[in-house]
Amino acid sequence: MNEVPTSDADKAAYRAAQNKRNLYIGGGLLLFVVLVFVISMVRMSEGLRHDREHRVHPLSNVPAAAGAAHS
């Protein structure tokens, strides 16, 4: 199955392969985090845009006559 490296050359090759593998895993994780961040920012900006377009003025549903009667 997996043999343990015994000579110094084998150990160095094993370490080099392990470091390379670790860099690829780290790069993949970094890419995933950046992707999640970008998707989150896009979705939040769409939500803000939607809220801004559908904003209702607080007094827009009060009839004009009712507002004038209290003055």
N, C-alpha and C positions, 0 to 999 in steps of 0.2 A: 504494500500500500504506500504509505509515505515513509521514505527512508530518512533517517537522521543524518545530516551531513557530518562526515568525520574529518576530512582534511581541511586545511585552512582555505584552500581554493574553493572547495565545496561550500564552506561556511560563508565565504565572501560572495559567492554567486547566489546563495540562498538569501543573504541579507539584501543584496541588490534587487533581487526579484521581489522580496517582501517590501522594500522601500518603494519600488515602482508601483506595486499593487496598492499600497497605502495612499500614494499620491493620487491614483485613479479613483479610489474610494472617496478621498477627501474632496477631489474636484467634482465628483458626482453629487456629493452632499451639498457643496457650495452652490452648484448649479440648481439643485432642487430648492434650496432656500431662496435664491434670487428669483426663481420662477414663481414660487408661492408669494413672495413680496410683490412682484409686479402684478400678478393676477389680483391680489388683494387691493392694491392701489387703484387699478382700473375699475374694479367693481365698486369700491367706495366712491370714486369720483362720479361714476354713473348714478349712484344713489344720491349724491349731493346735487347733481344736475337735475335729477328727477324732482327732488324736494324743492329746489329753487323754481322750477317751472310750474309746479303745482301748489305753490305757496298761496295761502288764503289770508287776506287781510283780516285782522281780528274783528273789525267793525263792519265787514262787508255784508254780514247777514242781518244787521240791525236795520229795520225799515227807517226811511228818512223821516217819516212823520213822528216816530217814537223818539228819535234823537232831537227833533225840534221841540217837542212837547216839554222836555226837561229843561230847556234853556230859558 
